[in-house]
């Protein structure tokens, strides 16, 4: 009897376990065959054709041989734009061998501008100071390129209740202070077209495109919110005659992008064409590529006022063999070496110029006779008269 009870108890415990095992584990496990998947690496997704092909990319060797161009991008004047929004422009610029540098501290602006070849400011709402405007004017006069972009959707709206300082701090006010020396000026308006547009009355279809290296291959551009230019020495893009300005509501043709007379300053009345997917519409991508090419033109020559960026190669400081190096001179030499080290340029001393390096010669007016052989090669001479200095080459 006792054995029977034990067997019944064991059966109560083992029967559910056996039933569960037979239910869930039927037979011996056989590994499944591997699932066949497509060769994803060989797949080529379809690409929609562009209305105008992009300009051919330069060969990598050609890009590496091209001197680097530095673009200084403004972020110190209340700019209503992010670096992400500017990538449609900065990426093709960098593909051409350029380098993008951000200006985020107004106290280092003057120093950064010394090593810049192009300057870009977009949707700035805080006015440039008189000193900054003068620095940029001199920068352009020395061969620099300036691009100013304004947008009616990135500006404060002036009204009777608007704070006076805020009303003055608009995109057009800030841009016009900067553009005044170049005879360029934005109107404080927005353009619209009720008859010809890209699905919205503010989306302007631009087909009146002037011949210029900046518009080569561009047949149609779409701006999604645009200021007009009331002063435009070299117009690039014009609206159709049915376009109206919010200032007059009268149909008239307006300029929305222009160069100054020198061709070194570009003013564009719209920023939204750089945003995705707007940058892919019509020939916008081609237009952006041309702007990138404008900014990536040959580097401008540096002047002595832009020391230490005037040097592009290793620097040799000429020190006569019979000259005693005093403590003050050694201190100055050490400071110069540290400055040039930031540019990865070594500074060494030698008694004679060294091939393949830039030569730096220091001297006093009283030693002008020792400097004469070096100045003669550049048709320069020292004027020892009152208020004199180094005379420029004779025309």
TORSE-851536 format. One record per residue (C-alpha): residue in one letter; residue number from 1; x negated, y negated, z negated. Coordinates in nm, 2 decimals. Last residue first. Layout:
residues N
- residuo, num, px, py, pz
- a, NUM, X, Y, Z
...
END
This chain:
residues 395
- residuo, num, px, py, pz
- x, 395, -5.52, -10.34, 6.14
- x, 394, -5.80, -10.38, 5.88
- x, 393, -5.78, -10.11, 5.61
- x, 392, -5.65, -10.23, 5.27
- x, 391, -5.86, -10.44, 5.04
- x, 390, -5.95, -10.29, 4.71
- x, 389, -5.91, -10.55, 4.43
- x, 388, -5.89, -10.92, 4.42
- x, 387, -5.73, -11.15, 4.16
- x, 386, -6.04, -11.37, 4.15
- x, 385, -6.28, -11.26, 4.42
- x, 384, -6.47, -10.93, 4.40
- x, 383, -6.29, -10.77, 4.70
- x, 382, -6.38, -10.41, 4.73
- x, 381, -6.38, -10.25, 5.08
- x, 380, -6.18, -10.00, 5.26
- x, 379, -6.23, -9.85, 5.62
- x, 378, -6.15, -9.50, 5.49
- x, 377, -6.50, -9.36, 5.55
- x, 376, -6.64, -9.69, 5.43
- x, 375, -6.49, -9.64, 5.08
- x, 374, -6.71, -9.34, 5.00
- x, 373, -7.04, -9.51, 5.12
- x, 372, -6.94, -9.84, 4.93
- x, 371, -6.89, -9.68, 4.59
- x, 370, -7.25, -9.73, 4.48
- x, 369, -7.24, -10.09, 4.60
- x, 368, -6.92, -10.14, 4.39
- x, 367, -7.10, -10.07, 4.07
- x, 366, -7.00, -10.40, 3.91
- x, 365, -6.64, -10.33, 4.01
- x, 364, -6.65, -10.02, 3.79
- x, 363, -6.65, -9.66, 3.89
- x, 362, -6.46, -9.33, 3.90
- x, 361, -6.46, -9.10, 4.20
- x, 360, -6.22, -8.81, 4.24
- x, 359, -6.27, -8.57, 4.53
- x, 358, -6.01, -8.33, 4.64
- x, 357, -6.14, -7.98, 4.70
- x, 356, -6.20, -7.75, 5.00
- x, 355, -6.56, -7.87, 5.05
- x, 354, -6.73, -8.01, 4.74
- x, 353, -6.83, -8.37, 4.71
- x, 352, -7.17, -8.43, 4.55
- x, 351, -7.30, -8.47, 4.19
- x, 350, -7.04, -8.23, 4.06
- x, 349, -6.78, -8.22, 3.79
- x, 348, -6.48, -7.97, 3.76
- x, 347, -6.11, -8.01, 3.74
- x, 346, -5.90, -7.70, 3.80
- x, 345, -5.54, -7.72, 3.95
- x, 344, -5.27, -7.50, 3.81
- x, 343, -5.03, -7.81, 3.80
- x, 342, -5.02, -7.81, 3.42
- x, 341, -5.40, -7.76, 3.44
- x, 340, -5.42, -8.10, 3.61
- x, 339, -5.30, -8.28, 3.30
- x, 338, -5.53, -8.07, 3.07
- x, 337, -5.83, -8.14, 3.28
- x, 336, -5.75, -8.51, 3.28
- x, 335, -5.74, -8.52, 2.90
- x, 334, -6.07, -8.34, 2.88
- x, 333, -6.23, -8.58, 3.12
- x, 332, -6.11, -8.88, 2.92
- x, 331, -6.26, -8.72, 2.60
- x, 330, -6.59, -8.66, 2.79
- x, 329, -6.60, -9.02, 2.91
- x, 328, -6.54, -9.15, 2.56
- x, 327, -6.82, -8.93, 2.42
- x, 326, -7.07, -9.04, 2.67
- x, 325, -7.19, -8.83, 2.97
- x, 324, -7.53, -8.97, 3.07
- x, 323, -7.56, -9.03, 3.44
- x, 322, -7.88, -8.91, 3.62
- x, 321, -7.70, -8.63, 3.81
- x, 320, -7.43, -8.87, 3.93
- x, 319, -7.08, -8.76, 3.83
- x, 318, -6.82, -8.70, 4.11
- x, 317, -6.51, -8.55, 3.97
- x, 316, -6.40, -8.25, 4.18
- x, 315, -6.03, -8.16, 4.20
- x, 314, -5.88, -7.83, 4.31
- x, 313, -5.61, -7.89, 4.57
- x, 312, -5.28, -8.08, 4.59
- x, 311, -5.38, -8.40, 4.41
- x, 310, -5.14, -8.70, 4.42
- x, 309, -4.93, -8.52, 4.16
- x, 308, -5.17, -8.64, 3.88
- x, 307, -5.11, -8.93, 3.95
- x, 306, -4.80, -9.07, 4.12
- x, 305, -4.94, -9.43, 4.12
- x, 304, -5.23, -9.29, 4.33
- x, 303, -4.98, -9.22, 4.61
- x, 302, -4.82, -8.90, 4.72
- x, 301, -4.73, -8.82, 5.08
- x, 300, -4.37, -8.69, 5.14
- x, 299, -4.32, -8.31, 5.17
- x, 298, -4.19, -8.20, 5.51
- x, 297, -3.82, -8.16, 5.54
- x, 296, -3.64, -7.95, 5.28
- x, 295, -3.37, -8.20, 5.20
- x, 294, -3.27, -8.24, 5.56
- x, 293, -3.28, -7.86, 5.61
- x, 292, -3.05, -7.81, 5.31
- x, 291, -2.81, -8.07, 5.47
- x, 290, -2.82, -7.87, 5.80
- x, 289, -2.74, -7.54, 5.61
- x, 288, -2.44, -7.71, 5.45
- x, 287, -2.31, -7.82, 5.79
- x, 286, -2.36, -7.46, 5.92
- x, 285, -2.17, -7.33, 5.62
- x, 284, -1.89, -7.58, 5.67
- x, 283, -1.84, -7.47, 6.03
- x, 282, -1.48, -7.36, 5.99
- x, 281, -1.44, -7.23, 5.63
- x, 280, -1.71, -7.05, 5.44
- x, 279, -1.81, -7.33, 5.21
- x, 278, -1.44, -7.37, 5.10
- x, 277, -1.45, -7.01, 4.95
- x, 276, -1.64, -7.10, 4.73
- x, 275, -1.73, -7.46, 4.65
- x, 274, -1.96, -7.67, 4.87
- x, 273, -1.67, -7.83, 5.06
- x, 272, -1.54, -7.96, 4.73
- x, 271, -1.81, -8.23, 4.70
- x, 270, -1.67, -8.49, 4.94
- x, 269, -1.77, -8.84, 5.04
- x, 268, -2.12, -8.77, 5.17
- x, 267, -2.40, -9.02, 5.16
- x, 266, -2.74, -8.93, 5.31
- x, 265, -3.06, -9.15, 5.27
- x, 264, -3.37, -9.08, 5.47
- x, 263, -3.24, -9.17, 5.82
- x, 262, -3.40, -9.51, 5.81
- x, 261, -3.07, -9.69, 5.90
- x, 260, -2.88, -9.51, 5.63
- x, 259, -2.71, -9.17, 5.70
- x, 258, -2.34, -9.11, 5.70
- x, 257, -2.06, -8.89, 5.59
- x, 256, -1.68, -8.96, 5.54
- x, 255, -1.63, -9.23, 5.81
- x, 254, -1.27, -9.34, 5.86
- x, 253, -1.04, -9.35, 6.16
- x, 252, -0.72, -9.54, 6.09
- x, 251, -0.36, -9.47, 5.99
- x, 250, -0.24, -9.72, 5.73
- x, 249, -0.18, -9.61, 5.37
- x, 248, -0.39, -9.91, 5.27
- x, 247, -0.59, -9.81, 4.96
- x, 246, -0.49, -9.44, 4.97
- x, 245, -0.66, -9.42, 5.31
- x, 244, -0.48, -9.26, 5.60
- x, 243, -0.59, -9.02, 5.87
- x, 242, -0.41, -9.04, 6.21
- x, 241, -0.72, -9.17, 6.39
- x, 240, -0.90, -8.84, 6.32
- x, 239, -1.18, -8.84, 6.05
- x, 238, -1.54, -8.92, 6.12
- x, 237, -1.86, -8.73, 6.04
- x, 236, -2.22, -8.84, 6.10
- x, 235, -2.21, -9.22, 6.08
- x, 234, -2.55, -9.40, 6.10
- x, 233, -2.52, -9.75, 5.94
- x, 232, -2.22, -9.66, 5.72
- x, 231, -2.05, -9.92, 5.51
- x, 230, -1.69, -9.87, 5.40
- x, 229, -1.75, -9.50, 5.35
- x, 228, -1.43, -9.30, 5.29
- x, 227, -1.38, -9.08, 4.99
- x, 226, -1.28, -8.72, 5.05
- x, 225, -1.08, -8.43, 4.90
- x, 224, -1.08, -8.09, 5.08
- x, 223, -1.32, -8.16, 5.37
- x, 222, -1.31, -7.93, 5.66
- x, 221, -1.59, -7.93, 5.93
- x, 220, -1.56, -7.86, 6.30
- x, 219, -1.82, -7.85, 6.58
- x, 218, -2.15, -7.82, 6.40
- x, 217, -2.43, -7.68, 6.61
- x, 216, -2.66, -7.98, 6.53
- x, 215, -2.49, -8.20, 6.28
- x, 214, -2.78, -8.30, 6.06
- x, 213, -3.02, -8.31, 6.36
- x, 212, -2.78, -8.58, 6.49
- x, 211, -2.50, -8.62, 6.75
- x, 210, -2.19, -8.75, 6.59
- x, 209, -1.90, -8.53, 6.48
- x, 208, -1.54, -8.63, 6.55
- x, 207, -1.39, -8.28, 6.47
- x, 206, -1.31, -8.32, 6.10
- x, 205, -1.01, -8.13, 5.96
- x, 204, -0.91, -8.30, 5.64
- x, 203, -0.75, -8.12, 5.35
- x, 202, -0.58, -8.40, 5.16
- x, 201, -0.24, -8.33, 5.32
- x, 200, -0.26, -7.97, 5.25
- x, 199, -0.25, -7.66, 5.48
- x, 198, -0.56, -7.75, 5.67
- x, 197, -0.46, -8.09, 5.80
- x, 196, -0.33, -8.28, 6.11
- x, 195, 0.00, -8.47, 6.07
- x, 194, 0.02, -8.58, 5.70
- x, 193, -0.35, -8.68, 5.68
- x, 192, -0.51, -8.79, 5.35
- x, 191, -0.81, -8.99, 5.24
- x, 190, -0.90, -9.08, 4.88
- x, 189, -1.00, -9.43, 4.77
- x, 188, -1.27, -9.62, 4.59
- x, 187, -1.46, -9.70, 4.91
- x, 186, -1.81, -9.57, 4.92
- x, 185, -2.11, -9.79, 5.02
- x, 184, -2.43, -9.76, 5.23
- x, 183, -2.64, -10.06, 5.32
- x, 182, -2.96, -9.89, 5.19
- x, 181, -3.03, -10.13, 4.90
- x, 180, -2.67, -10.08, 4.79
- x, 179, -2.68, -9.70, 4.77
- x, 178, -2.77, -9.67, 4.40
- x, 177, -2.52, -9.93, 4.27
- x, 176, -2.27, -9.77, 4.52
- x, 175, -2.31, -9.43, 4.37
- x, 174, -2.23, -9.53, 4.01
- x, 173, -1.93, -9.74, 4.11
- x, 172, -1.80, -9.46, 4.35
- x, 171, -1.83, -9.19, 4.08
- x, 170, -1.66, -9.40, 3.82
- x, 169, -1.81, -9.54, 3.50
- x, 168, -1.67, -9.89, 3.54
- x, 167, -1.32, -9.77, 3.44
- x, 166, -1.47, -9.58, 3.15
- x, 165, -1.63, -9.89, 3.02
- x, 164, -1.31, -10.09, 3.04
- x, 163, -1.10, -9.81, 2.88
- x, 162, -0.81, -9.72, 3.10
- x, 161, -0.47, -9.85, 3.00
- x, 160, -0.43, -10.09, 3.29
- x, 159, -0.55, -9.81, 3.52
- x, 158, -0.89, -9.69, 3.67
- x, 157, -0.90, -9.32, 3.75
- x, 156, -1.22, -9.16, 3.63
- x, 155, -1.40, -8.95, 3.90
- x, 154, -1.45, -8.60, 4.01
- x, 153, -1.14, -8.55, 4.22
- x, 152, -1.23, -8.85, 4.44
- x, 151, -1.56, -8.69, 4.53
- x, 150, -1.91, -8.85, 4.57
- x, 149, -2.23, -8.70, 4.70
- x, 148, -2.56, -8.89, 4.72
- x, 147, -2.86, -8.74, 4.90
- x, 146, -3.20, -8.92, 4.88
- x, 145, -3.51, -8.83, 5.08
- x, 144, -3.86, -8.95, 4.99
- x, 143, -4.10, -9.12, 5.23
- x, 142, -4.26, -9.38, 5.02
- x, 141, -3.97, -9.63, 5.08
- x, 140, -3.73, -9.36, 4.96
- x, 139, -3.92, -9.34, 4.62
- x, 138, -3.94, -9.71, 4.60
- x, 137, -3.56, -9.73, 4.62
- x, 136, -3.53, -9.44, 4.37
- x, 135, -3.76, -9.62, 4.12
- x, 134, -3.56, -9.94, 4.16
- x, 133, -3.23, -9.76, 4.10
- x, 132, -3.38, -9.60, 3.78
- x, 131, -3.50, -9.94, 3.66
- x, 130, -3.17, -10.11, 3.72
- x, 129, -3.00, -9.83, 3.53
- x, 128, -2.79, -9.57, 3.71
- x, 127, -2.42, -9.58, 3.64
- x, 126, -2.26, -9.30, 3.45
- x, 125, -2.00, -9.11, 3.66
- x, 124, -2.23, -8.91, 3.88
- x, 123, -2.03, -8.68, 4.11
- x, 122, -2.35, -8.55, 4.29
- x, 121, -2.71, -8.67, 4.27
- x, 120, -2.98, -8.51, 4.49
- x, 119, -3.34, -8.63, 4.51
- x, 118, -3.59, -8.52, 4.77
- x, 117, -3.97, -8.49, 4.77
- x, 116, -4.02, -8.48, 4.40
- x, 115, -4.35, -8.49, 4.21
- x, 114, -4.34, -8.85, 4.10
- x, 113, -3.96, -8.82, 4.04
- x, 112, -4.03, -8.59, 3.74
- x, 111, -4.23, -8.86, 3.56
- x, 110, -3.97, -9.13, 3.62
- x, 109, -3.69, -8.90, 3.50
- x, 108, -3.86, -8.78, 3.18
- x, 107, -3.67, -9.01, 2.95
- x, 106, -3.34, -8.95, 3.13
- x, 105, -3.36, -8.58, 3.03
- x, 104, -3.17, -8.33, 3.24
- x, 103, -3.33, -8.36, 3.58
- x, 102, -3.33, -8.01, 3.72
- x, 101, -3.59, -7.88, 3.96
- x, 100, -3.51, -7.68, 4.28
- x, 99, -3.81, -7.55, 4.48
- x, 98, -3.81, -7.54, 4.86
- x, 97, -3.94, -7.26, 5.09
- x, 96, -3.66, -7.27, 5.34
- x, 95, -3.47, -7.00, 5.14
- x, 94, -3.48, -7.25, 4.85
- x, 93, -3.28, -7.50, 5.05
- x, 92, -3.04, -7.22, 5.16
- x, 91, -2.99, -7.14, 4.79
- x, 90, -2.96, -7.50, 4.67
- x, 89, -2.67, -7.59, 4.89
- x, 88, -2.42, -7.31, 4.82
- x, 87, -2.57, -7.30, 4.47
- x, 86, -2.43, -7.65, 4.40
- x, 85, -2.12, -7.53, 4.23
- x, 84, -2.32, -7.30, 4.00
- x, 83, -2.54, -7.60, 3.90
- x, 82, -2.23, -7.76, 3.76
- x, 81, -2.05, -8.08, 3.87
- x, 80, -1.89, -8.37, 3.70
- x, 79, -2.23, -8.55, 3.66
- x, 78, -2.23, -8.77, 3.35
- x, 77, -2.55, -8.94, 3.47
- x, 76, -2.83, -8.71, 3.35
- x, 75, -2.78, -8.40, 3.56
- x, 74, -2.95, -8.51, 3.88
- x, 73, -3.12, -8.25, 4.10
- x, 72, -3.49, -8.30, 4.19
- x, 71, -3.58, -8.11, 4.51
- x, 70, -3.94, -8.02, 4.55
- x, 69, -4.07, -7.92, 4.90
- x, 68, -4.34, -7.65, 4.92
- x, 67, -4.58, -7.67, 5.21
- x, 66, -4.49, -7.42, 5.49
- x, 65, -4.73, -7.12, 5.51
- x, 64, -4.51, -6.90, 5.30
- x, 63, -4.20, -6.99, 5.50
- x, 62, -4.38, -6.91, 5.83
- x, 61, -4.49, -6.57, 5.70
- x, 60, -4.13, -6.49, 5.58
- x, 59, -4.00, -6.57, 5.93
- x, 58, -3.76, -6.86, 5.95
- x, 57, -3.39, -6.77, 5.92
- x, 56, -3.20, -6.84, 6.25
- x, 55, -2.94, -7.12, 6.22
- x, 54, -2.61, -6.98, 6.11
- x, 53, -2.37, -6.88, 6.39
- x, 52, -2.07, -7.10, 6.46
- x, 51, -1.71, -6.98, 6.44
- x, 50, -1.83, -6.71, 6.20
- x, 49, -1.73, -6.35, 6.26
- x, 48, -1.57, -6.16, 5.98
- x, 47, -1.80, -5.89, 5.85
- x, 46, -1.70, -5.53, 5.82
- x, 45, -1.86, -5.33, 5.54
- x, 44, -2.16, -5.11, 5.66
- x, 43, -2.17, -4.77, 5.50
- x, 42, -2.51, -4.59, 5.50
- x, 41, -2.57, -4.64, 5.13
- x, 40, -2.22, -4.51, 5.04
- x, 39, -2.28, -4.17, 5.19
- x, 38, -1.93, -4.04, 5.13
- x, 37, -1.86, -3.80, 4.84
- x, 36, -1.84, -3.42, 4.84
- x, 35, -1.73, -3.28, 4.51
- x, 34, -1.97, -3.03, 4.37
- x, 33, -1.81, -2.67, 4.34
- x, 32, -1.66, -2.59, 4.01
- x, 31, -1.86, -2.39, 3.75
- x, 30, -1.68, -2.05, 3.67
- x, 29, -1.58, -2.01, 3.31
- x, 28, -1.48, -1.65, 3.22
- x, 27, -1.11, -1.56, 3.19
- x, 26, -0.82, -1.76, 3.04
- x, 25, -0.94, -1.98, 2.76
- x, 24, -0.64, -2.19, 2.65
- x, 23, -0.37, -1.93, 2.62
- x, 22, -0.59, -1.63, 2.54
- x, 21, -0.78, -1.82, 2.27
- x, 20, -0.46, -1.96, 2.12
- x, 19, -0.30, -1.62, 2.10
- x, 18, -0.61, -1.47, 1.94
- x, 17, -0.62, -1.74, 1.68
- x, 16, -0.25, -1.71, 1.61
- x, 15, -0.29, -1.32, 1.58
- x, 14, -0.60, -1.34, 1.35
- x, 13, -0.46, -1.50, 1.04
- x, 12, -0.13, -1.32, 1.02
- x, 11, -0.31, -1.00, 1.13
- x, 10, -0.55, -1.03, 0.84
- x, 9, -0.27, -1.07, 0.59
- x, 8, -0.09, -0.77, 0.74
- x, 7, -0.41, -0.56, 0.72
- x, 6, -0.47, -0.66, 0.35
- x, 5, -0.11, -0.57, 0.27
- x, 4, -0.14, -0.23, 0.43
- x, 3, -0.46, -0.16, 0.24
- x, 2, -0.28, -0.23, -0.09
- x, 1, 0.00, 0.00, 0.00
END
